[in-house]
Amino acid sequence: MPRVRRTTAPAARRPAPPRSSGAGKALLWVLLLVVLGTGAFYGYYRRQLNRYARRAWATLVADKLTGREKTPLLEGYSVHGIDVSSYQGRIDWDEVAQHRVRFAFIKATEGVSLRDRRFARNWRGAKQAGICRGAYHFFQPNYDGTAQANLFVRTADLQPGDLPPVLDVEAPEFHDVAVMRQGIATWLRLVERHYGVRPILYSNYSFYRRYLAGHFDKYPLWLAHYEVERPALPRDKWIIWQHSDESYVPGIRGTVDFNVYQGSFQGLLALRIPPKRPEASKEVRN
């Protein structure tokens, strides 16, 4: 009988312990840096990001607006106003006047040729509603200041009792800051001479601080500065604060700029164009 040789099964191998993955650790670090970077980015730019989000939402719901939406008035001020252009479309000025809007600045012109297509209608409507009105020109820095002043005075038939003319300076596309300042000075000087009242200079905080501060201090300043509790400039540097450009006022379907005058309503009225002098020319010259 043949001899059977016994065999033993080989011992089962134990699985090797998992090795830590260098790629996995690197991925975790990348994710952590992304989270931290996103948080830091949002923390630094949260006002701008929130603003873009609100504007995107406003665009999405624009078709559902009724023109009855209302933004609360800014506390601490008694004189509230708006500024408008053709962008606001048709405005129910009587409705606007019923919601403590005491003044309105209306776009008349831009550059050397553009007349706002709704200026005449808005100009009449504001007066008929009993709102203290004023007109503004959007300054284009690469065009001649005299030509821009002429366009404005031919278009904006300001009368005694109207608010002073306004020069809106904020367009960032210019070739030479000295040339821009010269054009601004020309417009302000000619328009002041034409209407007999010192114009108001409008600009946003960043643009004003960088290009205009210290050059036009004799002119009243209307300052745009958003997402802040109060303007960064001292109170004695400005008279009107545009604190929002995405507010709602019943009578306007969509957003509108909201402003406050720093003083009393009587102080605002004191700024108005004085009684008429001898007939002014419809053209201004250097």
C-alpha positions as CSV (number, residue, x, y, z in Angstrom):
1,M,0.0,0.0,0.0
2,P,1.6,3.2,-1.1
3,R,2.4,5.7,1.6
4,V,0.3,8.8,1.5
5,R,2.3,12.0,2.2
6,R,0.5,14.5,4.3
7,T,0.6,18.1,3.2
8,T,-0.4,21.2,5.1
9,A,-2.2,24.1,3.5
10,P,-0.1,27.2,3.3
11,A,-1.0,29.8,5.9
12,A,-3.3,32.5,4.6
13,R,-1.6,35.8,4.1
14,R,-2.8,38.8,6.2
15,P,-3.7,41.9,4.2
16,A,-1.1,44.6,4.5
17,P,-2.2,47.6,6.5
18,P,-3.5,50.5,4.3
19,R,-0.9,53.0,3.6
20,S,-1.7,56.7,4.0
21,S,-2.2,58.3,0.6
22,G,-0.1,61.4,-0.1
23,A,-2.5,62.4,-2.8
24,G,-5.4,62.2,-0.4
25,K,-3.7,64.5,2.1
26,A,-2.9,67.0,-0.7
27,L,-6.6,67.0,-1.7
28,L,-7.7,67.7,1.8
29,W,-5.3,70.7,2.0
30,V,-6.5,72.0,-1.3
31,L,-10.1,71.8,-0.1
32,L,-9.2,73.5,3.1
33,L,-7.4,76.3,1.3
34,V,-10.4,76.7,-1.1
35,V,-12.8,77.0,1.8
36,L,-10.6,79.5,3.7
37,G,-9.9,81.5,0.5
38,T,-13.6,81.6,-0.3
39,G,-14.5,82.8,3.2
40,A,-11.8,85.4,3.1
41,F,-12.9,86.6,-0.4
42,Y,-16.5,86.8,0.7
43,G,-15.5,88.6,3.9
44,Y,-13.6,91.2,2.0
45,Y,-16.0,91.7,-0.9
46,R,-19.3,90.8,0.9
47,R,-20.9,94.2,0.3
48,Q,-20.2,94.1,-3.4
49,L,-21.2,90.4,-3.7
50,N,-24.4,91.0,-1.7
51,R,-25.1,94.0,-4.0
52,Y,-24.7,91.9,-7.1
53,A,-26.9,89.2,-5.7
54,R,-29.6,91.8,-4.9
55,R,-29.4,93.3,-8.4
56,A,-29.6,89.8,-10.0
57,W,-32.7,89.1,-7.9
58,A,-34.2,92.4,-8.8
59,T,-33.7,91.6,-12.5
60,L,-35.4,88.2,-12.1
61,V,-38.4,89.6,-10.4
62,A,-38.6,92.8,-12.5
63,D,-41.6,91.6,-14.5
64,K,-43.5,91.0,-11.3
65,L,-43.1,94.5,-9.9
66,T,-46.2,96.6,-9.5
67,G,-44.7,100.0,-8.9
68,R,-46.1,100.0,-5.3
69,E,-42.9,98.6,-3.7
70,K,-41.5,100.7,-1.0
71,T,-38.1,101.0,0.7
72,P,-38.0,102.5,4.2
73,L,-36.8,106.0,4.5
74,L,-33.3,106.4,6.0
75,E,-33.6,107.3,9.7
76,G,-32.0,110.4,11.0
77,Y,-32.9,112.6,8.1
78,S,-36.0,114.6,7.3
79,V,-35.5,115.6,3.7
80,H,-35.6,112.7,1.2
81,G,-35.3,112.8,-2.5
82,I,-34.6,110.8,-5.7
83,D,-32.8,111.2,-9.0
84,V,-34.2,109.7,-12.2
85,S,-33.6,109.3,-15.9
86,S,-35.2,107.5,-18.8
87,Y,-34.0,104.3,-17.1
88,Q,-37.0,104.6,-14.7
89,G,-39.5,104.6,-17.5
90,R,-42.9,106.2,-16.9
91,I,-43.2,107.8,-13.4
92,D,-46.4,108.5,-11.5
93,W,-45.2,111.7,-9.9
94,D,-48.3,112.3,-7.9
95,E,-47.8,108.9,-6.3
96,V,-44.1,109.6,-5.7
97,A,-45.0,112.9,-3.9
98,Q,-47.3,111.1,-1.5
99,H,-44.4,109.2,0.0
100,R,-42.3,112.0,1.5
101,V,-40.1,112.5,-1.6
102,R,-39.4,116.3,-1.2
103,F,-36.9,116.7,-4.1
104,A,-35.9,115.1,-7.4
105,F,-33.0,115.6,-9.7
106,I,-33.8,114.7,-13.3
107,K,-31.3,113.8,-16.0
108,A,-31.3,116.3,-18.9
109,T,-28.2,115.7,-20.9
110,E,-25.0,113.7,-21.4
111,G,-21.8,114.5,-23.3
112,V,-22.2,116.9,-26.2
113,S,-25.3,115.5,-28.0
114,L,-27.4,113.2,-25.8
115,R,-30.7,114.5,-24.5
116,D,-32.6,112.3,-22.1
117,R,-35.7,111.2,-23.9
118,R,-37.9,111.5,-20.8
119,F,-36.5,114.7,-19.4
120,A,-39.3,117.1,-20.6
121,R,-42.0,114.7,-19.2
122,N,-40.3,114.2,-15.9
123,W,-39.6,117.9,-15.6
124,R,-43.2,118.8,-16.0
125,G,-44.5,115.9,-13.8
126,A,-42.3,116.7,-10.8
127,K,-43.4,120.3,-10.8
128,Q,-47.1,119.5,-11.1
129,A,-46.7,117.1,-8.2
130,G,-45.2,119.8,-6.0
131,I,-41.8,118.2,-5.8
132,C,-38.8,120.5,-5.7
133,R,-36.9,119.7,-8.9
134,G,-33.4,120.1,-10.4
135,A,-31.7,118.9,-13.5
136,Y,-28.3,117.2,-14.1
137,H,-25.8,116.7,-16.8
138,F,-23.7,113.5,-17.1
139,F,-20.2,114.6,-17.9
140,Q,-18.1,112.8,-20.5
141,P,-14.5,113.7,-19.7
142,N,-13.1,113.3,-23.2
143,Y,-15.4,115.9,-24.7
144,D,-15.2,119.7,-24.6
145,G,-16.5,121.3,-21.4
146,T,-18.0,124.3,-23.2
147,A,-19.9,122.2,-25.7
148,Q,-21.3,120.1,-22.8
149,A,-22.3,123.3,-21.0
150,N,-24.1,124.6,-24.1
151,L,-26.0,121.4,-24.5
152,F,-27.2,121.5,-21.0
153,V,-28.4,125.2,-20.9
154,R,-30.2,124.7,-24.3
155,T,-32.0,121.7,-22.9
156,A,-32.7,122.4,-19.2
157,D,-34.9,125.4,-18.9
158,L,-34.2,126.0,-15.3
159,Q,-36.2,128.8,-13.7
160,P,-36.1,130.8,-10.4
161,G,-37.3,128.4,-7.7
162,D,-35.7,125.3,-9.3
163,L,-32.8,123.6,-7.6
164,P,-29.2,124.4,-8.8
165,P,-27.9,122.5,-11.9
166,V,-25.8,119.4,-11.2
167,L,-22.7,118.1,-12.9
168,D,-22.5,114.3,-12.6
169,V,-18.8,113.3,-12.8
170,E,-18.0,109.6,-12.5
171,A,-17.2,108.3,-15.9
172,P,-13.8,106.5,-15.5
173,E,-12.8,106.5,-19.2
174,F,-10.6,109.5,-19.7
175,H,-7.2,110.2,-21.2
176,D,-5.7,112.8,-18.9
177,V,-6.9,113.8,-15.4
178,A,-5.7,117.4,-15.8
179,V,-7.7,117.8,-19.0
180,M,-10.8,116.3,-17.3
181,R,-10.5,118.7,-14.4
182,Q,-10.2,121.6,-16.8
183,G,-13.3,120.5,-18.6
184,I,-15.2,120.2,-15.3
185,A,-14.1,123.7,-14.2
186,T,-15.2,125.1,-17.6
187,W,-18.7,123.6,-17.3
188,L,-19.1,124.7,-13.7
189,R,-18.0,128.2,-14.4
190,L,-20.2,128.7,-17.5
191,V,-23.3,127.2,-16.1
192,E,-22.9,129.2,-12.9
193,R,-22.7,132.4,-14.9
194,H,-25.7,131.4,-17.0
195,Y,-28.1,130.6,-14.1
196,G,-26.7,132.9,-11.5
197,V,-26.3,130.1,-8.9
198,R,-23.4,127.8,-8.0
199,P,-23.9,124.3,-9.5
200,I,-23.7,121.2,-7.4
201,L,-21.0,118.6,-8.1
202,Y,-22.0,115.0,-7.9
203,S,-19.6,112.0,-7.7
204,N,-19.1,108.7,-6.0
205,Y,-16.8,108.4,-3.0
206,S,-14.0,106.5,-4.7
207,F,-13.9,108.7,-7.8
208,Y,-14.1,111.9,-5.8
209,R,-11.4,111.0,-3.4
210,R,-9.0,109.9,-6.2
211,Y,-9.6,112.6,-8.8
212,L,-11.7,115.6,-7.5
213,A,-10.9,116.1,-3.8
214,G,-9.2,119.5,-3.2
215,H,-9.9,120.8,-6.7
216,F,-13.6,121.9,-6.6
217,D,-14.2,122.5,-2.9
218,K,-16.1,125.7,-3.4
219,Y,-18.9,123.8,-5.1
220,P,-21.5,122.0,-3.0
221,L,-20.9,118.2,-3.1
222,W,-23.6,115.6,-3.7
223,L,-21.8,112.3,-2.6
224,A,-22.8,108.8,-3.6
225,H,-21.6,106.3,-1.1
226,Y,-23.4,102.9,-0.7
227,E,-23.4,100.1,1.8
228,V,-22.2,102.4,4.7
229,E,-23.9,103.7,7.8
230,R,-22.7,107.2,7.0
231,P,-20.4,108.8,4.3
232,A,-16.7,108.5,4.9
233,L,-16.3,112.2,4.2
234,P,-16.9,114.6,7.1
235,R,-20.4,116.2,7.2
236,D,-19.0,119.6,6.3
237,K,-17.8,118.3,2.9
238,W,-21.2,117.3,1.5
239,I,-24.8,118.5,1.4
240,I,-26.6,115.5,-0.3
241,W,-25.9,111.9,0.3
242,Q,-27.0,109.3,-2.3
243,H,-27.1,106.3,0.1
244,S,-28.7,103.8,-2.3
245,D,-29.2,103.1,-6.0
246,E,-31.5,100.2,-5.6
247,S,-34.4,101.5,-3.6
248,Y,-38.1,101.4,-4.4
249,V,-40.6,104.3,-4.3
250,P,-44.3,103.9,-5.0
251,G,-45.0,105.4,-8.4
252,I,-41.8,104.0,-10.0
253,R,-41.7,100.5,-11.3
254,G,-38.2,99.3,-10.5
255,T,-35.3,100.6,-8.6
256,V,-34.4,104.2,-8.1
257,D,-31.6,106.2,-6.4
258,F,-32.4,107.4,-2.9
259,N,-30.9,110.5,-1.4
260,V,-31.0,112.6,1.7
261,Y,-30.3,116.3,2.2
262,Q,-28.2,117.0,5.2
263,G,-30.1,120.0,6.5
264,S,-33.7,121.1,6.8
265,F,-36.2,121.5,4.0
266,Q,-35.9,125.3,4.3
267,G,-32.1,124.9,3.9
268,L,-32.7,123.0,0.7
269,L,-35.1,125.7,-0.6
270,A,-32.4,128.3,0.1
271,L,-30.2,126.7,-2.6
272,R,-32.7,127.4,-5.4
273,I,-32.0,129.6,-8.4
274,P,-32.6,133.2,-7.4
275,P,-35.1,135.6,-9.1
276,K,-34.5,136.0,-12.8
277,R,-31.9,138.5,-14.1
278,P,-32.1,140.1,-17.6
279,E,-32.8,137.5,-20.3
280,A,-30.0,134.9,-20.4
281,S,-28.6,133.7,-23.6
282,K,-29.3,130.2,-24.8
283,E,-25.6,129.7,-25.3
284,V,-22.7,130.1,-23.0
285,R,-19.2,131.2,-24.0
286,N,-15.8,131.2,-22.4
